[in-house]
Amino acid sequence: MGDFTRFKYVRRALGAGLISGVVGVAGLAIPSPAAAANPVTPGNFTGFGFDQCQAPSQTAMDRWWKHSNFGAVGIYIAGNSRGCRNQTNLSATWVRNQQARGWRLLPITLGPQASCNPHFPRYRDDPRISANPTNQYATAKRQGINQANATVEAAKRYGIAAGSTMFYDLEGFDIGNKRCRESAMWFVSAWSHRIKVLGYRPGMYSSAASGIKAMYAVWHAQPRGFVYPADLWIADWDGRAGTSTRYIPDTPWNPHRRVKQYRGPHKETHGGTTIEIDSNYVDLGRGSYARPVTHCGGVPVSFTYYPDLKPRSGSYTPSPIYTKALECMLRERGNFGGPIDGTYDAGLVRSINAWQRAHGLAVRATWTKGAWKTLWAANSRPLLKRGSAGESVRDLQRALSATSAPQRPKITGVLDWNTHVALVAYQKRLGRTATGMATEVTWYDLAHGR
């Protein structure tokens, strides 16, 4: 990758010759991928990713997981035109370790390239895509099939589960060259079909101004027999973390079927480890989402604001809705055995006092905003970053909503942009490093009602 700004592209529409013919799918027989212990990758994810020529070391990956907002990583698993043919760190163990940690993997193949690409072949033994138009670019199609076979062989060797997305890296080329363009597109079509047959999901990486634009033109023309990549990885170094590009409309390959490489090669340091990377915004699968969870038989506990509560007086009545939520969560945390009836009575106050003593809070009859924070931070405390999803994210969002600050996220169960903004604001108010990640320090602060 990384060739987006290094080439000059001709931006013409595809010729009519591209829209006829049927893709052949003959090729080497490979058994169906065996079930793997690793999850399908990248799965459902919306967040930040990076890619680098060489798969980073385990130490580097561990440090970047803990200290960066990246949740996905591109790895080159196959293709004789890779810049880093010798992947010194990549192995089935490396893949298993990263997925166990939570990394989403974006497997990449960089094999034969467009016939008019002046930078390829990179070596003497990496052929270009054949531009011979005989039998609707039959040779290019065979090359695509063979490369798909090699891709799946590599994926299985590394333990990458069936159903995972395989990205073919088609570097930038002159789309004004008809035979070059058409042969490249039919190569990708045959590759995509074969990847599907072998039980994986096909994706394509290319520059927005060349391969992506050319693929969109094919999609617009809808030629008979053409098989499209299921996902697109768009190289458009516009600095905007999202999946939109000025080169094609937002409609095709949406929703949740795009990655955008929005920044080219640069160095970043996280946890004291520096890596030269490209930056990506990933939105694949269903996108990051959290399954619904019910509490205490359906008692609502998620609100965008959590007030102070205290016993009823002549001028004040505690909200039964919030009181029920408090009763429910204290019960789930093991501190309340009374009925969940929305009554702020002596039994609830006793449970509140027990909680306050256990968590270093002032012991009194009032349940404060700070106490709400301790309640939400009393469960699991995982590292959370952009794209994280689940009940722990809901707990974080609830805790951030238990404040009078204007930045309060919706309780979605996904660490999205609004949650990131609210978390950064909270960290800044406490004088912490504003990473937008829920770290051990963040949970400690919340658990102490800060």
N, C-alpha and C positions, 0 to 999 in steps of 0.2 A: 504494500500500500504506500501511500505517500507520494503519488505521482500526479496529483490533481493539478497543481500549479506549474508543473514542469513541462507540460506539453501544450501545444497550441491546437485547438480543435476547430474543425469546420462544422458549423451547426446547421446542417441541412436535414430535411425530412428524409425518411427512408424511401427508396425507390419501390416501384410496384413489383419488381422481381422478387422481393423478399416475402411476398404474401402468398406464395403458392408452394405446394409440396407437402409431403407428410414425413414426419420424423420416423426413421427406423430405430428399433430398439434391440437389435441383435447384439450379442457380445458375450463376454465370459460369464459363465454361470457362477454366482456366488450364493451360498446358502443364506436363508433369511437370517437377519441378525438375531443372535441369541439374547435372551433377556439378561439385562445387566443390573447389578446392584445399584449402580449410580442412577440418579434421577435424570429424566430428559432435560437437556440443556439447550438454550437458556431457560426454557419454561416460561412462566408468566412473570414478566419483569418490565418495569418502567423506571429507569434510573441511569446512572453514569457508568461508562465502561472505558477501557483503554486497550490499545493493542501495541505490541512491540515485536520486532523481528524475532528476537529470541525469547522463548518462554522464561520468565524470571525465576530465580532460585526460590526455594521454599522459604528461606529467611526473608527475602524481599517480599514475597506474597503475604507472609504473615504480618510483616510490618505495615504494608499498604492496606491490608484488611483492617487493621486496628486504627490506623491514623489517616486514611483517605476516605473520601466519599464515594470511591469507585466500588461497584458491586459486580461488574462483569469484566471479563478479560478475553481478548482475541488471541488465539493460538494457531500457529501454522502447523497443520498436521500432515500435509501431503503436497505434492507438486514439485517437479524438478526445476522450476524457475524461481523457487523461493530464494530470497536473499540470504536466509539462514537455513541452509539445507541440514546442517548438523545441529539438531536441537539437543544441546547437552543436558538440559534439565527435564525435558518432556519425557514422561513415561506413564504407564498405567497407574503407578503409585502416585505420581504427581497429580494426575487428573482426579484420582480418588480423594486425595488430601484436600485439593482446592474445593471440590464439590461438597465434601463433608464440612468444610469451614463455612460454606455459604456462597462461594463465588459462582457466578453464572459464566459458562464457557461459550465462546463464539468460535467454533472450529473453522479454519480457513484452509483452502487449497489454492495454490498458485502454480498452475501447470502451464500448458501451451497458451500463448498470447496471440492477440490479433496479428494478422500477417503484415500490417502496415505500421506496427509499433516499432519505432526505430531503436528502442532500448532492449529489444528481445530478438533472438534468444540471448539470455544472460550468460549461458555457458555453451559448450559445444554439443551437449547431449540433451538440450531441452528444445524440442521442435516448436515451430509456430503452428498456429491453426491454419490448416490448408485452405487456400482461397480458390481451389479448383471447383467451378460451379457444376460439374457433371453430376447428373442425378440429384439435383437440388442439394449440392454440397454434401454428398454422401461421405466423403473422406473426413470432413470436419465433424460430421455427426458421429462417425466411428471413433474419432479422437475423443469426443465428449463422453461417449459411453465408456471407453477405456479409462478415462480419467475419473469417472464416477465410480467404477469398480475399484480403482486404487484408493479413492477417498474413503469408501466404506471399509475396505480392508484395513486402512490406517485407523479409522474410527473404532472398529472392533478391537484392534490391537491395543488401543489406549483405554478401552473400557467405556467408550462413549455410547450411551444407551440409544437403542433404536427409537426413532421419533424425534431425535435431536436435529437441529438445523445445521446443515453443512453449507458454508458460504464459498462460492467460487470467486476468486479474485481476478477480475478482468481489468487490467490496468488501462489507463487512458489511451485512446487511439483516434485516428482521423476518421470520423464517421461520414465524411464526405467521400471516402473511397468506398464505392458500392460493394465490390466483391469482398473487401476486407470487413466491412460492416456486416454484410449478410452472412458470411461464413462464421463470424464471431457469434452472431445471434443464434444461428442454427446449432452451433457447438453448445451454447448454453442451454438451448431447448433440449437437445439430446441428453446432455448431462443432467438436467433437471428431471427428465422422465425416468432416467435410469436410477437416480437417487431415490425417487419415489418408489420404484419397483423394489428396490433393496431395503425399503422400510424406514428411510430417513426423510427429512424435510429439506428441499432444496432452497438455497438462497443465493443471491448474487451481490458481490461488491463491485462497484465501479465509480468513476468520477461522474458527477452530476451532468457535466457538459458533454460527455461522450457516451459511455456504455449505458448509463441510466437514461439519458435522453433517447438513445437508440431503442432501448427496451420499451420505453413508453410509446414510441412510435409504432412498434410492433403490436403492443397492447391495444392501441387505438385502432389499428388496421384489422386486428383479429384474423390473422391468416389461418387457414385450415391446417390442423395437425400440429400447431405450435404449442409447446408446453412451457409455461411461464414459471420462473422461480417463485416460490411461495412468499419469500421475504426479500426485501431490498436493503442493501447497506449502501447508503449514499455518501460519497465523498464530496462535500461542499464546505470548504473552509471559510465559512462566513462568520465564525465566532459565536453563532447562536445555538445554544443548547436546546434543540428540539428536532423534529423530523421533517419540517417543511424546507423546501428548496425552490428557488425561482425557476428552475429548469423544467420541472414537471408539476402538474396540479397536485393538490393534497388528496384528491379522491382515490386514485388507484393505490393499491397496496396499503390500505388503511381500513379499519383502525388496527393498531397494534401489529403492524407487519413491516415496520421500518426501523433501521438504525441509521443515524447520521453521524458521520465523522466530521465534526464541526471545527476541529483545529488540527493542523498538521504537526510534523515532528517538532517537539520541544522537550525540555527536561523539567521534571517535577521531582520534588523531594518530600517524602512522607516517612515519618518515623526514622529519620536519619539516613534513609536509603533513596538514592537518586536513580531514576530510570528515564531514558528518552522514549517518549510515547507519542501516539496520536490520541486525541480525546474524542469520545463518542457519546451520543445520547441514544439509549436503547429503549425501544417500546415494542415488545414482542409477546406472543402468546395471547393471553387475555389482558396483558399489562399487569402491573402489581395490583392485587386485590386481596381483600380479607373476607373470609367466609363469615356469615352472620353468627353471632353467639348470643344466647339468651341467658339471663340471670334470674335465679329464684322464681322460675316458672313464668317469666315474662315481665319482671319488674324493670321499667326503664332506668338505666343508670348513666346514660350518655347525654350530656348537656353541654352547651357552649358557654355556660356560666355556672359556677358553684358558689352559693351564698353562705355566709355565716348562719348557723342555726343555734337556737337556744330555747329553753323551756318557755312554754306559753305564759303570757302575762296579760294584764288588762289592756295593754296597747299593742300587743304583738302576738301573732299566731304563726308558728313555724309551718312552712310549706309541707303539706303531707306528701307531695311528689318527691321532694328532695329528702324528706325524712325516710320514706320508703327505700330510696336508693341507698341511704346511709345504713339503714337496718340490713338491707340485703348484702351490701358489701362487707359489713362487719361480720355478718353470719358466714359469708364465704371465706373470710380471713380467720374464722374461728373465734370471734370475740363477742358473739351475740346469739343468744338462744331463745329470745322472745319472739312473739308474732310480728310479722311484717305487715303492720297495719297503718303506718304513717303517723303514729302517736309518739310524740316526744315526751316519754314518761320517765319515771325513776329508773326502771329497768334499763332503758336505753342509756340514761346518764351513767349508770354504773359501768356499762360496757364501754362507753366513751372514756370514762376516767381510767379504766384498765388499759385501754389503747394509748391514752396520753402518757401514762406512767411508763409503759413499755417502749415508747418511742421518744422519750425525752422532752415531751411537751408539757406546758403548764397544765396542771390538773384543775379543771373547772367544768362547769355545766355547759359551756358554749363550745360548739364545734365550729372551728374557724376554717378559712380558706387554706391556711397552712396545713391544717389537719387533713383536709381533703387530699393535699399533695402526698402526705405520708401514706394515706390509704392506697392511692394508686401506685405508689412506688414500692409497696410491700410485697408484691408478687415477684415474678421473675424479672431480672434486670439485664437483658441481653444488650449487646452492642447493636444500635439501630442507626441506619443511614438511609439516604434517598433510595426509595424503592422497597425498603423493608415493609413487611405487611404482617398483620395478625393481631391477636388480642394484646400483646405487649405494646404494640404501637397505639392501640386504643387507650391503654393505661397511660402512656406518655401524653397523648392528646388530652385526656381528661385532666391530668395533672397540670398541663399548661393552660387549661381552661379555668382552673381554680385560682384565678388571679384577677386583679382589676386592670391589668395591662390591656391595651387595645388589640394586641396581637394574640388572638385566640383561635386555634384551628377548629375546623369541623371534625367530628369524631367519625372518621372513615375507616380506620384500621390500616391506612396506607401512609407512609411518611412521604407526603407530597410536598409541593412547593410551599403551600400555606403553613404546613407544619414546620417545615424548614425555617421559614421566616419567624414564626413564633418561638422556636427553639433558640435561634440565633439571638433574638431579642432577650430572652430569658438569660442566656449565658452572658450576654453583655451587661445586663443589670447586676449580675453577681460578680462581675470582673473576671469571668472565665474566658478562656480562649474560645471564640465564637466559631465553632466548626459546623454547626448544624447537625451534628451527630450526637446521639444519646450514648454517652460513655459512662464508665463507672463513676466519674466525678459528677456527671449530670444526675444520675440516679441517687447518689449520696446526697446531693443538694435537695432533691425532691423529697427523699425519705426523711429529711430533717426539717421539712416544711419551709425551706428558704424561698 
